[in-house]
Amino acid sequence: MLAQQRQQAILDRVRASGGVRVADLVRELGVSDMTIRRDLEVLAERGLLEKVHGGATAAGPGSTEEPGFAAKSVRQQAEKEAIARQAAMLVRPGTAVALSAGTTTWTLARLLVDVPELTVITNSIRIAEVFHRSPRADRTVVLTGGVRTPSDALVGPVAVAAIRGLHVDTLFLGVHGMSPRAGFTTPNLLEAETDRALVASAHRLVVPADHSKWGTVGISTIAALSEAHVIISDSGLPDDAREELSAQAGELIVAEPERESRVAER
């Protein structure tokens, strides 16, 4: 097996299982320990995996990596729908809510189109379009201006100026990641500034975030975990995360995706 073929085999194994051990690769590929370690070094230098003691793991996303809206919208769909249903229960008619950009908040927006006398503040083009397609005479939608990001958020000084001075009952904050150390984060510096303005405008902060966001850290912090009045996640959230979030936030709500419910009934 050529070095390139061997390295591709290693990379395929890492991507399939999330990690590999040097000893296992030596046995499976029939080469020396030193050869495997050199292969891992080459792959690590190319940013394709991360070397750890005794092996390697899949490379995590960079702190500035920002997937587009289409790419994010197909991830954890059942979880996002379950989370959105829980979040919608927190919205009362006749209130003012803010929805930051994100695929989970976009899913929530589709559940709010029939809520009467609602005022919606958003910096998301996609969310504004949801309400535009289902007009109501008793609803007001405010779309901030700003610079468009890959996730279709409007950010920057124009957006911040539009948000500053507003006061909303509840902010539903979409986040890229959440962790004990960094709190709620985003990979976009300008989006972080805009989101912080939204947080400052809100009487209540609700963070709808599926379990895949736990342990992910973007380059900039929006808010500390303790600033959230409510965090809504799903049943895939690990136990340690549940303990941490319950201790830090005012309330943790765990939603059950419908697909899991259907399996349990069989």
N, C-alpha and C positions, 0 to 999 in steps of 0.2 A: 504494500500500500504506500503510495506517495505521500509526502508530508501534507500536501494540500488536501488530499482525500481523507487523511487521518484527522486533520483539523476540522474538516467539515463534519466528519462523523462525531467528533467530540462536541461540536457546536449543536448538532442535531439532538444529541443526548441531553445537553444542558437545557435547550429550549423545550424539550419534551417533558423533562422531569423537574426542572428548576435548579438542578445542581448535580455535580458529579464528584466522586472521590478518585484521587490519583491511583490508589491501589486497585480499584475496580477497572479503571481504564487500562492499566498495565496488563491485567489479566485478560480483558476482553479483546484488546488490540494486539497483544503479543509483542509489545515493545518494552523498552526499559523505563524505569522510573524517571530517569533524566530526560528521556525523549518526550514523555508526557508533560513534564514540567516546562520544557522548552515550548511545546505546542501551546500550553496554557498561557505562557508569557506572551507569545505572538498574538494570540486571540485577545488577551487583555489589553495589549498595546493598541489594538485596533478598536477597542471599546465594545467588543462583542460579548464579553463576559467579565466577571469580576473574580480575581483570585482570592481564595480564602485559605486558611490553614488546612492542609490536607486535600485540597481540591479546588473547585470553582463553582460559582453560582451565576445565574442569569443576570445580565447587566440591568440594573434598575433604570427608570427614566431619569433624565437629567433634570436638575431643578429649574431649568428654563425651557424645557420641552413643553410645547403647547399644542396638543392635538386639535384639529379642526372640529367644527360642530358635527359634521357628518360622521367622523370617526368615533366620536364620543357617544353619539346617539344610539349606536348599536350595542353598546356595552351595558351589561347588567340591566336589561330592559325590564324584566319582571320585577327586579328589586326596586327600580326607580318608580314603576307604576304603583307598587305597594306603598312606598314612602310617600308618593304624591297624594294617595288617597288619605293617608293619615294627616298629612299637612293641610289638605283641603278642609278637614274637620275643624281646624283652628281659625278659619276665616268666617267672620260674621257679616251679614249684609249691612251696608251703610258705613263700612270702615275704609280706611286708607291703608293699602299694603304696598310694599316695594318688593319687586322680584329682581334679583341680580341675574346676570347672564349665566346660563348653564343648561345642560340637558335635563336635569332633574327639575329645576324650576320651570323649564319649558313644558315638561310633562304636567306639572302642577297647574300651569296657566290654562291648559286645556280642560281642567276640571273646574275652573273658576268662571268660565264664560257665562254661566247662568246665574251667578250670584248677583242679586239686585243691588243697585245704588253703591257700587264699588268704585273706589278711586285707586288706580294702579299706577305706580311709578316704576319705570324699568329703564335699564341701560342696554337691554337686549333687543336687537332688531327682530329676532325670531319670536320672542314673546309678544312684542307689539303686534306682529303679524297675526298671531293667534287671536287676539282680541279684535283686530281689524276685520278678520274674516267672519266674526260672529258679533256684529254690532248690537249695542243696546243704547237706547236714548238716555237711560239713567246711569250710564257708566262713563267715567272719565279716565282716559289713558294718557299719561305723560311719558314721552320718550325723550330721554336726554340726548343732546348732541354729543360729539366727540369723535375720536379716531377709532376706526373699526379694527378689531383684533381677529386672529384666525378663528376664534370661537364665536364671532359675530357679536361681541360686546362693544359698546361705545365707551371709550375711556379717555382719560387725560383732563387737562384744565377746563375744557368746555363742559365736560360731563360733571366734574366736581362743582363748578360754578352753578350748574343747573340744580344740583342736589342740595347744595348748601342753603340752609334757611328753610328747607322742607321738614315737616314733622309727620311721620307715619306711625300707624298703630303697630304694624308688624312688618319686619323685613325677613323674607325668605332668602337666605344667602347661599348661593351655589359656591362650592369650594373645589379646588383641585386636590387638596390633601388635608389631613388632620393628624396631628401627633402631639404627645405630651410636651415635647421640647419646643416645637415651633408653632403649635396651635393650628389655626386654620390658615392655609396658605394658597398662593397662586403662583404660576410660573411667569406672570406678566407684571412688571413693576408698576406700570401705569394703571393696570386693572386693580392692583392692590390699593393704590391711592383712592381710586374711585369707590371701591368697595368699603374702604374705611369711612368715606363720607356717608355712604348708605347706612353703615352701622351707627354712626353718630346721629343720624336722622330718626332712628327707630326707637320706639318705646319698648318693643320686645324683639329679640333676635332669635329666629328659628333657623337652624342649619339642617337641611335635608341632605344627607350624604350616605351613599351606600357603603358597604363594608370594604370595598376595594380602595376607598380613600384613606383607610387607616394605615398609618406608617408612611404614607407618601408625603414628601416635603417639597413644596415649590420654593422659589428663590425669595419670596417676600411674604411676610406674615400680615394677615388681614386683622385677626383678632385672636385673643387667647381663648382656650377652651372654656375657661371660667366665665367668659363674657356671654356665652350662649344661654338663653333662658330655656330653650328646648333644642335637643338634637334628635333627629329622626333618622334611624338607620334600619338595617334589615337583619334577618336572623342569621346571616352569614358572618356577622360581626363576632370575632373571637372573644372568649371570656375575659381575658385581660383588658381588652379594649372596653368592654361593657363596664368593668369595674372602674377603670380610669375615667370614662366619660360620665358615669353616674356620679362619681365623686366630684368632678370638676363642674359640670353643667347643672343648671337648675333641675332639668328633667331629661331622661333618656327614654325615647319611645322606640321600640323594636317592632318593625312591620314584618308581616309574614307574606312573602310572595305567593301568588295564587298557585303557581305550578307545584310548590311544595305541599300546599294544602290538598291538591288533587291527588298527588302521590300517596299522601298519608291516608286518604279515604279509601284507597283500593285494598 
